[in-house]
Amino acid sequence: MHRPNVDVPLKFPGSVPYASGWERTVVARPVAIGLSIVFCLGLLSVPAIDAWRGDWGAPVQAVRSGTGAVVRALSGDGPWWRRLLEANRVALAGIKKFETAVEDSSVAASAVRPATLDALLRHGGAGSEEAYVGGDGWLFYRRDVDALMRPEGAGKRAPEAIAEFAADLASHGVRLVFMPVPGKASIHPEHLGSGRAFDHPLMPVRWEALREDVLRAWKSEIAARGLQDARPPVVFDPARVLWNRKQMSRGDQYLATDSHWSPEAMEAVAADLAAVLVAEGAAPPMAAFPEPGSIWVSGLGDTARMLELPEGSPLRREQKVVIRPVMGIGGKPWMPDRWGEVVLLGDSYTNIYSSKDLGWGESAGLAEQLSRFLGVPVDRISRNDAGALEARRMLAAAAAKDPEWLRGKKVVVWQLAARELVEGDWSPVAWQGEVAASAGFFVAPPGHAVEVVASVAGVGLVPRPGTTPYADFLTAVHLTDLRDAASGKSLDGESLVYVFTMRGHRLLPEAALSSGQRVRARLSNYGDQAATLDSLNRGELDDVDVMLETPNFAPWIEPWRP
């Protein structure tokens, strides 16, 4: 390479000479060819490695299901132009699903991504799509942090929806206690920022006015429904408890690489909540309850697991905490009491020390501690990442399936992640009347499994690995035209089925299921495994009527090949 005389015009016709002081780099032909070869090899190396060592099961299944969906759309009913538009829509969805499957199954990307992300997070001062890195190796779930920066007006319908839900419950003689739990960045902003001191927690917009906003909406709601004698909902603020504990130097209120609170912080909130329930007359006076024993547990935070950092990364360190499991009658682990007058409706803040799958022990969660401090049985409906909409749907569905269950309740404690106030779905939820199981829906008998051949009529949401802190995910599938796989005998025509589409942050072949596909499945009674499955987050069907049916569980669903 050399520096040309800048005053000499270039040899190319129509070109303009370089101005004085500019330089032109001339690359010799052998160097240009060599760089081009290196560039092309770099482009081809990733698909070549994946073709040689990769698992192409999910991408191939995505192609098959997408092609089948396009064919079915083109051969459906209606005018040709409408069929063409539908085929185009399902083709675009299929392409998106194929791209996702290729990314998630790429061996080359999986080998390079963890170390690269670790270097960027630790040394580059960078965050990721899922998390921010704070001081002292603390990790912050991005959705919790971003919720604090939402502008005025975000979540403006939340108070109205909370008041509507409270009025729905009041019409059944049940009182609502609403408890939004702040994210880690709200209570520990010093670990996220420059380390400077803060004199108050950082909360989502209009947090201070939440109680007044809910009560204002409540007054309008009861006036419209004629419920003037109903007692208003209680808005319980755990941020005050957590902030005061931190200010009194009682240690960290949240786990370092997890998005949830510490066991001690959770117990303090449970004790304060129990006192509020008693003071409000929503629960009987607290009775004596045996003091639980303490055990050490060691776990890796959900945010660290979600990032899939390499082994040995300082950001992937385990943390030891002390939990206090609550024992029930006869020294057995505590279990929710279906006929308890208090029911806790919650998400992963409720489950974090209850569900063994979350990695922090069991029988020591919010429901257990609330029951301990109240001295009475407590019922629980909880699901990881149950947002503003899904939580209300869960309780409404439970009441529709068994109205007698709701009539036995006095209070619903609704625990919700505070970020949902500004980013959640606060659409209205219609309460159904009593719903009986449809005669046309097949339910596997308890203790028995049945292999069937069926058609997929609908598939719920399928997760994207790395975008949720939870390792496992269930997806609802609507099956029709059920037949016994062995005999070919026709069974009841339809079935609601839950199947794992992600385990250990990895998509399973079931994630590629699509409507119209003919499949083979092994169905078992959902109730046989409800204790394990109920807390897992999931993708539901849009069809509310189908979601009210009694579900089955399928350990696997695979394409049927006659």
C-alpha positions as CSV (number, residue, x, y, z in Angstrom):
1,M,0.0,0.0,0.0
2,H,1.2,3.5,-0.8
3,R,0.1,7.1,-0.6
4,P,-0.7,8.5,-4.1
5,N,0.0,12.0,-5.2
6,V,-3.2,13.8,-4.1
7,D,-2.8,16.5,-6.8
8,V,-3.0,13.9,-9.6
9,P,-6.5,13.1,-10.8
10,L,-7.7,9.6,-10.4
11,K,-7.6,7.3,-13.4
12,F,-11.3,6.4,-13.2
13,P,-13.4,8.4,-15.7
14,G,-15.7,10.9,-14.1
15,S,-14.0,10.7,-10.7
16,V,-13.1,13.8,-8.7
17,P,-9.5,14.3,-7.5
18,Y,-8.9,14.0,-3.7
19,A,-8.7,17.3,-1.9
20,S,-5.4,18.2,-0.4
21,G,-4.7,16.4,2.9
22,W,-6.9,13.4,2.0
23,E,-5.4,10.0,1.4
24,R,-6.4,7.1,-0.7
25,T,-5.5,3.5,0.3
26,V,-4.7,1.2,-2.5
27,V,-5.1,-2.5,-1.6
28,A,-3.0,-4.9,-3.6
29,R,-5.0,-7.6,-5.5
30,P,-3.5,-10.6,-3.5
31,V,-4.5,-8.9,-0.2
32,A,-8.0,-8.1,-1.5
33,I,-8.5,-11.7,-2.6
34,G,-7.2,-13.0,0.7
35,L,-9.5,-10.7,2.8
36,S,-12.5,-11.7,0.6
37,I,-11.7,-15.4,1.2
38,V,-11.4,-14.9,5.0
39,F,-14.7,-12.9,5.0
40,C,-16.5,-15.6,3.0
41,L,-15.1,-18.4,5.2
42,G,-16.3,-16.5,8.2
43,L,-19.8,-16.3,6.8
44,L,-19.9,-19.9,5.8
45,S,-18.3,-21.3,9.0
46,V,-21.3,-20.9,11.2
47,P,-23.8,-22.8,9.0
48,A,-21.1,-25.4,8.2
49,I,-20.5,-26.1,11.9
50,D,-24.2,-26.2,12.6
51,A,-24.8,-28.6,9.6
52,W,-22.0,-30.9,10.9
53,R,-22.6,-30.8,14.7
54,G,-26.0,-29.1,15.2
55,D,-29.4,-30.5,16.1
56,W,-31.7,-29.7,13.2
57,G,-34.7,-31.4,14.7
58,A,-36.5,-28.2,15.7
59,P,-35.8,-26.3,12.5
60,V,-36.9,-29.2,10.3
61,Q,-40.0,-29.6,12.4
62,A,-40.6,-25.8,12.0
63,V,-40.3,-26.2,8.2
64,R,-42.7,-29.2,8.1
65,S,-45.3,-27.5,10.3
66,G,-45.0,-24.2,8.5
67,T,-45.4,-25.8,5.0
68,G,-48.4,-27.8,6.2
69,A,-50.0,-24.7,7.6
70,V,-49.5,-22.9,4.2
71,V,-51.0,-25.8,2.3
72,R,-54.0,-25.9,4.6
73,A,-54.5,-22.2,4.3
74,L,-54.5,-22.4,0.5
75,S,-56.9,-25.4,0.4
76,G,-59.3,-23.9,2.9
77,D,-62.8,-22.4,2.3
78,G,-63.5,-18.9,1.1
79,P,-62.5,-16.7,-1.9
80,W,-59.0,-17.3,-3.4
81,W,-57.8,-13.9,-2.4
82,R,-58.7,-14.5,1.3
83,R,-57.0,-17.9,1.2
84,L,-53.9,-16.2,-0.3
85,L,-53.8,-13.6,2.4
86,E,-54.1,-16.3,5.1
87,A,-51.4,-18.3,3.5
88,N,-49.1,-15.3,3.4
89,R,-49.8,-14.6,7.1
90,V,-49.0,-18.2,8.2
91,A,-46.0,-18.3,5.9
92,L,-44.5,-15.2,7.6
93,A,-45.3,-16.7,11.1
94,G,-43.6,-19.9,9.9
95,I,-40.5,-18.1,8.7
96,K,-40.2,-16.3,12.1
97,K,-40.6,-19.7,13.9
98,F,-37.9,-21.2,11.6
99,E,-35.5,-18.4,12.3
100,T,-36.0,-18.7,16.0
101,A,-35.4,-22.5,15.8
102,V,-32.2,-22.0,13.9
103,E,-30.9,-19.5,16.4
104,D,-31.8,-21.6,19.4
105,S,-30.3,-24.8,18.0
106,S,-27.1,-23.3,16.6
107,V,-24.0,-25.0,18.0
108,A,-21.6,-22.3,16.9
109,A,-23.7,-19.5,18.5
110,S,-24.2,-21.5,21.7
111,A,-20.4,-22.0,22.0
112,V,-19.5,-18.4,21.4
113,R,-22.4,-16.5,23.0
114,P,-21.8,-17.3,26.7
115,A,-18.1,-16.2,26.8
116,T,-18.8,-13.1,24.6
117,L,-21.7,-12.0,26.8
118,D,-19.7,-12.6,29.9
119,A,-16.9,-10.4,28.7
120,L,-19.3,-7.6,27.6
121,L,-21.1,-7.7,30.9
122,R,-18.0,-7.8,33.1
123,H,-15.5,-5.6,31.2
124,G,-17.5,-3.7,28.6
125,G,-20.0,-2.0,31.0
126,A,-22.8,-3.4,28.9
127,G,-26.1,-4.8,29.8
128,S,-28.1,-7.3,27.7
129,E,-31.6,-7.6,26.4
130,E,-32.6,-9.3,29.7
131,A,-30.5,-7.8,32.4
132,Y,-28.4,-5.0,33.8
133,V,-25.1,-5.5,35.7
134,G,-24.7,-3.5,38.9
135,G,-21.9,-3.1,41.4
136,D,-20.5,-6.1,43.4
137,G,-21.7,-8.5,40.7
138,W,-25.4,-7.8,41.3
139,L,-27.7,-8.6,38.4
140,F,-31.0,-6.8,37.7
141,Y,-33.9,-8.1,35.7
142,R,-34.3,-5.6,32.9
143,R,-38.1,-5.4,33.0
144,D,-38.0,-4.4,36.6
145,V,-35.5,-1.6,35.9
146,D,-37.2,-0.3,32.7
147,A,-40.5,-0.1,34.6
148,L,-39.0,2.6,36.8
149,M,-38.4,4.8,33.7
150,R,-41.9,4.6,32.2
151,P,-43.4,8.0,31.6
152,E,-46.4,9.6,33.3
153,G,-49.5,7.9,31.9
154,A,-48.1,4.4,31.7
155,G,-50.5,1.9,33.3
156,K,-53.2,4.5,33.7
157,R,-55.9,1.8,33.6
158,A,-54.4,-0.2,36.5
159,P,-56.4,1.4,39.3
160,E,-59.6,1.0,37.4
161,A,-58.9,-2.7,36.7
162,I,-57.9,-3.3,40.4
163,A,-61.2,-1.6,41.5
164,E,-63.2,-3.7,39.0
165,F,-61.6,-6.9,40.3
166,A,-62.3,-5.8,43.9
167,A,-65.9,-5.2,43.0
168,D,-66.1,-8.6,41.3
169,L,-64.9,-10.2,44.5
170,A,-67.1,-8.0,46.7
171,S,-70.2,-9.2,44.8
172,H,-69.3,-12.7,46.1
173,G,-68.7,-11.5,49.6
174,V,-64.9,-11.5,49.3
175,R,-62.6,-8.6,50.1
176,L,-59.4,-7.8,48.1
177,V,-56.0,-7.0,49.6
178,F,-53.7,-5.8,46.8
179,M,-49.9,-6.1,47.4
180,P,-47.6,-5.0,44.5
181,V,-44.0,-6.1,45.3
182,P,-41.3,-3.7,44.2
183,G,-38.4,-5.0,42.1
184,K,-34.8,-5.2,43.3
185,A,-33.8,-1.8,41.7
186,S,-36.5,0.0,43.7
187,I,-35.0,-1.1,47.1
188,H,-31.4,-1.4,46.2
189,P,-30.7,1.4,43.6
190,E,-27.2,1.9,45.2
191,H,-26.1,-1.5,43.6
192,L,-27.4,-0.4,40.2
193,G,-26.0,3.1,40.1
194,S,-22.8,4.7,41.1
195,G,-23.1,3.6,44.7
196,R,-24.5,6.9,46.0
197,A,-27.0,6.9,48.8
198,F,-30.7,7.3,48.2
199,D,-33.1,8.6,50.8
200,H,-36.2,6.8,49.4
201,P,-37.0,3.8,47.2
202,L,-37.3,4.2,43.4
203,M,-40.8,3.3,42.4
204,P,-42.9,3.3,39.2
205,V,-44.8,6.4,38.2
206,R,-47.8,7.4,40.5
207,W,-46.8,4.8,43.1
208,E,-47.5,7.2,45.9
209,A,-51.0,7.9,44.5
210,L,-51.9,4.3,43.9
211,R,-54.1,3.9,47.0
212,E,-56.0,7.1,46.3
213,D,-56.4,6.2,42.6
214,V,-57.8,2.7,43.5
215,L,-60.2,4.1,46.1
216,R,-61.4,6.7,43.6
217,A,-62.1,4.1,41.0
218,W,-63.7,1.9,43.6
219,K,-66.3,4.5,44.5
220,S,-67.3,4.8,40.9
221,E,-67.5,1.0,40.6
222,I,-69.6,0.3,43.6
223,A,-72.0,3.1,42.7
224,A,-72.5,1.6,39.3
225,R,-73.0,-1.9,40.7
226,G,-75.0,-1.0,43.8
227,L,-72.4,-2.4,46.2
228,Q,-72.3,0.6,48.6
229,D,-72.2,-1.7,51.6
230,A,-69.1,-3.5,50.4
231,R,-65.8,-2.9,52.2
232,P,-63.2,-1.2,50.1
233,P,-60.0,-3.0,48.9
234,V,-56.8,-2.6,50.9
235,V,-53.6,-1.6,49.1
236,F,-50.7,-2.9,51.1
237,D,-47.3,-1.4,50.4
238,P,-44.4,-3.8,51.1
239,A,-41.9,-1.3,49.8
240,R,-42.1,0.5,53.1
241,V,-41.3,-2.6,55.0
242,L,-38.4,-3.5,52.8
243,W,-36.9,0.0,52.7
244,N,-37.1,0.4,56.5
245,R,-35.4,-3.0,57.0
246,K,-32.5,-1.9,54.7
247,Q,-32.2,1.5,56.5
248,M,-31.9,-0.3,59.8
249,S,-28.9,-2.3,58.3
250,R,-30.6,-5.6,58.3
251,G,-28.7,-6.7,55.2
252,D,-29.7,-7.1,51.6
253,Q,-33.4,-7.4,51.0
254,Y,-32.9,-9.1,47.6
255,L,-30.7,-11.9,46.2
256,A,-27.6,-10.8,44.4
257,T,-28.1,-12.6,41.0
258,D,-31.8,-13.3,41.3
259,S,-34.8,-11.0,40.7
260,H,-36.5,-11.9,44.0
261,W,-36.4,-11.0,47.6
262,S,-34.4,-12.7,50.3
263,P,-36.1,-15.1,52.7
264,E,-35.8,-12.8,55.7
265,A,-37.3,-9.9,53.7
266,M,-40.2,-12.1,52.6
267,E,-40.9,-13.2,56.1
268,A,-40.9,-9.6,57.4
269,V,-43.5,-8.7,54.7
270,A,-45.6,-11.7,55.5
271,A,-45.6,-10.7,59.2
272,D,-46.6,-7.2,58.4
273,L,-49.3,-8.4,56.0
274,A,-50.7,-10.8,58.6
275,A,-51.0,-7.9,61.1
276,V,-52.8,-5.7,58.5
277,L,-55.3,-8.5,57.7
278,V,-56.1,-8.9,61.3
279,A,-56.4,-5.2,61.9
280,E,-58.8,-4.8,58.9
281,G,-60.9,-7.7,60.2
282,A,-60.1,-9.7,57.1
283,A,-58.6,-12.6,59.1
284,P,-59.1,-13.9,62.6
285,P,-56.8,-12.8,65.4
286,M,-53.4,-14.4,65.2
287,A,-53.0,-17.8,67.0
288,A,-49.9,-19.4,68.3
289,F,-48.0,-21.3,65.6
290,P,-44.9,-23.5,66.1
291,E,-41.6,-21.7,65.3
292,P,-40.1,-23.4,62.2
293,G,-36.6,-24.7,62.0
294,S,-33.9,-23.1,59.8
295,I,-31.9,-24.8,57.0
296,W,-29.3,-23.5,54.6
297,V,-29.9,-23.7,50.9
298,S,-27.6,-22.7,48.0
299,G,-28.9,-21.6,44.7
300,L,-28.1,-19.8,41.4
301,G,-30.2,-16.7,40.7
302,D,-32.8,-16.8,37.9
303,T,-31.2,-13.8,36.2
304,A,-27.8,-15.5,36.1
305,R,-29.4,-18.7,34.7
306,M,-31.3,-16.8,32.1
307,L,-28.1,-15.2,30.7
308,E,-26.5,-18.6,30.3
309,L,-23.1,-17.4,31.3
310,P,-20.1,-19.8,31.2
311,E,-19.2,-21.9,34.2
312,G,-16.7,-20.0,36.4
313,S,-18.0,-16.5,35.6
314,P,-18.1,-14.3,38.7
315,L,-21.6,-13.3,37.7
316,R,-22.7,-17.0,37.9
317,R,-21.8,-17.5,41.5
318,E,-24.2,-19.3,43.8
319,Q,-25.5,-17.7,47.0
320,K,-26.3,-19.3,50.3
321,V,-29.4,-18.3,52.3
322,V,-31.3,-19.5,55.3
323,I,-35.0,-20.5,54.8
324,R,-37.5,-21.6,57.4
325,P,-39.8,-24.3,56.0
326,V,-43.2,-24.5,57.6
327,M,-44.6,-27.8,58.7
328,G,-48.2,-28.8,58.6
329,I,-50.2,-31.4,60.6
330,G,-48.2,-34.4,61.6
331,G,-44.9,-32.7,60.8
332,K,-45.5,-33.0,57.0
333,P,-44.6,-30.1,54.7
334,W,-47.2,-27.3,54.6
335,M,-49.8,-27.6,51.9
336,P,-52.4,-25.0,50.7
337,D,-55.9,-25.6,52.2
338,R,-58.5,-25.4,49.5
339,W,-61.1,-24.5,52.1
340,G,-59.1,-21.8,53.9
341,E,-60.8,-18.5,54.2
342,V,-57.7,-16.6,53.0
343,V,-56.4,-17.3,49.5
344,L,-53.1,-15.9,48.2
345,L,-53.1,-15.1,44.5
346,G,-49.5,-14.7,43.4
347,D,-46.6,-15.1,41.1
348,S,-42.9,-16.1,41.5
349,Y,-42.5,-13.8,44.5
350,T,-45.0,-16.2,46.2
351,N,-43.3,-19.3,44.8
352,I,-39.6,-18.5,45.2
353,Y,-39.1,-20.5,48.4
354,S,-42.1,-22.8,47.9
355,S,-41.4,-24.4,44.5
356,K,-38.3,-26.6,44.4
357,D,-38.0,-26.0,40.6
358,L,-37.0,-22.4,41.3
359,G,-33.9,-23.6,43.1
360,W,-34.3,-22.1,46.5
361,G,-35.8,-24.8,48.6
362,E,-39.5,-25.5,49.3
363,S,-42.3,-25.2,51.9
364,A,-40.9,-21.8,53.0
365,G,-42.6,-19.3,50.6
366,L,-45.0,-16.4,51.1
367,A,-48.1,-18.5,51.5
368,E,-46.4,-20.7,54.1
369,Q,-45.1,-17.8,56.1
370,L,-48.5,-15.9,55.9
371,S,-50.2,-19.0,57.2
372,R,-47.7,-19.3,60.0
373,F,-48.1,-15.7,61.2
374,L,-51.9,-15.8,60.9
375,G,-52.1,-19.2,62.6
376,V,-54.8,-20.4,60.2
377,P,-54.8,-22.4,56.9
378,V,-54.3,-20.5,53.7
379,D,-55.2,-21.4,50.2
380,R,-52.9,-20.5,47.3
381,I,-53.2,-19.9,43.5
382,S,-49.9,-19.0,42.1
383,R,-48.1,-19.1,38.8
384,N,-44.6,-17.8,37.9
385,D,-44.9,-14.6,35.9
386,A,-48.7,-14.5,36.2
387,G,-49.2,-10.9,35.1
388,A,-52.0,-8.5,35.7
389,L,-54.3,-10.2,33.2
390,E,-53.5,-13.9,33.8
391,A,-53.8,-13.6,37.6
392,R,-57.3,-12.3,37.4
393,R,-58.2,-14.9,34.8
394,M,-56.9,-17.7,37.0
395,L,-59.1,-16.7,39.9
396,A,-62.1,-16.1,37.8
397,A,-61.7,-19.6,36.1
398,A,-61.3,-21.3,39.5
399,A,-64.6,-19.6,40.7
400,A,-66.4,-20.6,37.5
401,K,-65.4,-24.2,37.9
402,D,-66.4,-24.4,41.5
403,P,-68.5,-21.5,42.9
404,E,-68.7,-23.2,46.3
405,W,-64.9,-22.7,46.6
406,L,-65.2,-19.0,46.3
407,R,-68.1,-18.8,48.7
408,G,-65.9,-20.2,51.4
409,K,-63.4,-17.3,51.1
410,K,-63.3,-14.1,53.1
411,V,-60.3,-12.4,51.5
412,V,-58.1,-12.6,48.4
413,V,-54.5,-11.3,48.9
414,W,-53.3,-10.5,45.4
415,Q,-49.5,-10.3,45.2
416,L,-48.2,-8.9,42.0
417,A,-44.8,-7.7,40.7
418,A,-44.9,-3.9,40.8
419,R,-43.7,-3.6,37.2
420,E,-47.1,-4.9,36.1
421,L,-48.6,-1.6,37.2
422,V,-47.0,0.2,34.3
423,E,-46.4,-2.5,31.7
424,G,-49.1,-5.1,32.5
425,D,-52.2,-6.0,30.5
426,W,-55.2,-4.5,32.4
427,S,-57.9,-5.5,30.0
428,P,-61.2,-6.3,31.6
429,V,-61.8,-9.9,32.7
430,A,-65.4,-11.3,32.3
431,W,-66.5,-13.6,35.1
432,Q,-68.3,-16.7,33.8
433,G,-71.2,-18.4,35.5
434,E,-70.9,-21.9,36.8
435,V,-69.2,-24.0,34.1
436,A,-69.7,-27.7,33.9
437,A,-67.3,-29.9,32.0
438,S,-68.3,-30.3,28.4
439,A,-69.4,-33.7,27.3
440,G,-67.3,-33.5,24.2
441,F,-64.0,-33.0,26.1
442,F,-61.8,-36.0,26.9
443,V,-60.2,-36.2,30.3
444,A,-57.7,-39.0,31.1
445,P,-58.7,-41.0,34.1
446,P,-56.6,-40.5,37.3
447,G,-53.6,-42.8,37.5
448,H,-53.8,-43.9,33.8
449,A,-52.2,-42.6,30.6
450,V,-53.8,-42.9,27.1
451,E,-52.0,-42.6,23.8
452,V,-54.1,-40.8,21.2
453,V,-53.9,-39.5,17.6
454,A,-55.5,-36.1,17.2
455,S,-55.5,-32.9,15.2
456,V,-54.1,-29.6,16.6
457,A,-56.8,-26.9,16.7
458,G,-54.9,-24.3,18.6
459,V,-51.5,-23.7,20.3
460,G,-50.8,-21.2,23.1
461,L,-47.8,-18.9,23.5
462,V,-44.4,-20.5,23.0
463,P,-41.5,-18.8,24.9
464,R,-38.2,-17.5,23.5
465,P,-35.2,-18.9,25.5
466,G,-33.2,-16.2,27.2
467,T,-36.1,-13.8,27.5
468,T,-37.7,-15.2,30.7
469,P,-35.9,-16.0,34.0
470,Y,-37.8,-19.3,34.4
471,A,-36.3,-22.4,33.0
472,D,-39.5,-24.4,32.2
473,F,-42.6,-23.4,30.3
474,L,-45.9,-25.1,29.6
475,T,-48.0,-24.4,26.5
476,A,-51.7,-25.1,26.2
477,V,-52.7,-27.1,23.1
478,H,-56.3,-27.7,21.9
479,L,-56.7,-31.1,20.3
480,T,-59.6,-32.3,18.3
481,D,-60.7,-35.5,16.5
482,L,-59.2,-37.7,19.2
483,R,-58.7,-41.4,18.5
484,D,-57.1,-44.2,20.5
485,A,-53.7,-44.7,19.0
486,A,-53.8,-48.5,19.4
487,S,-57.4,-49.4,18.4
488,G,-58.3,-46.3,16.3
489,K,-61.5,-46.0,18.4
490,S,-63.0,-42.5,18.5
491,L,-62.8,-40.8,21.9
492,D,-64.6,-37.7,23.1
493,G,-64.0,-35.2,20.4
494,E,-61.7,-32.6,22.0
495,S,-59.1,-32.2,24.7
496,L,-57.3,-29.3,26.5
497,V,-53.7,-30.4,27.0
498,Y,-50.6,-28.8,28.6
499,V,-47.2,-29.9,27.3
500,F,-43.7,-28.7,28.1
501,T,-42.3,-26.5,25.2
502,M,-39.2,-25.5,27.1
503,R,-37.1,-27.3,29.8
504,G,-33.9,-25.9,31.2
505,H,-34.1,-22.8,29.0
506,R,-34.1,-25.1,25.9
507,L,-36.9,-25.3,23.4
508,L,-38.4,-28.8,22.9
509,P,-39.7,-30.2,19.6
510,E,-43.3,-29.5,20.9
511,A,-42.5,-25.8,20.5
512,A,-43.0,-26.2,16.7
513,L,-46.6,-27.5,17.0
514,S,-49.0,-25.7,14.7
515,S,-52.8,-25.6,14.0
516,G,-54.0,-28.3,11.6
517,Q,-51.1,-30.7,12.3
518,R,-51.9,-34.4,12.9
519,V,-50.1,-35.6,16.1
520,R,-49.7,-38.5,18.4
521,A,-49.7,-37.8,22.2
522,R,-49.6,-39.5,25.5
523,L,-52.3,-38.0,27.8
524,S,-52.5,-38.3,31.6
525,N,-54.7,-36.7,34.2
526,Y,-53.4,-33.2,35.0
527,G,-54.5,-33.5,38.6
528,D,-52.0,-36.4,39.1
529,Q,-49.2,-33.8,38.7
530,A,-51.0,-30.6,39.6
531,A,-48.8,-29.9,42.7
532,T,-45.7,-29.8,40.4
533,L,-47.2,-28.1,37.4
534,D,-49.5,-25.5,38.8
535,S,-46.7,-22.9,39.7
536,L,-45.0,-23.1,36.2
537,N,-45.6,-20.2,33.9
538,R,-47.4,-21.0,30.7
539,G,-48.9,-19.9,27.4
540,E,-52.6,-20.1,27.4
541,L,-55.1,-20.3,24.5
542,D,-57.0,-17.3,23.4
543,D,-60.2,-19.3,23.5
544,V,-61.6,-18.6,27.0
545,D,-64.2,-21.3,26.7
546,V,-61.7,-24.0,26.0
547,M,-59.5,-22.8,28.8
548,L,-62.3,-23.5,31.3
549,E,-62.2,-27.2,30.5
550,T,-60.5,-29.7,32.7
551,P,-57.0,-30.1,31.2
552,N,-54.8,-33.1,30.6
553,F,-51.0,-33.3,30.7
554,A,-48.9,-34.7,27.9
555,P,-45.2,-35.6,28.6
556,W,-44.8,-35.5,24.8
557,I,-46.6,-34.7,21.6
558,E,-45.0,-35.7,18.3
559,P,-46.0,-35.5,14.6
560,W,-48.1,-38.5,13.6
561,R,-46.8,-40.5,10.6
562,P,-49.3,-43.2,9.5
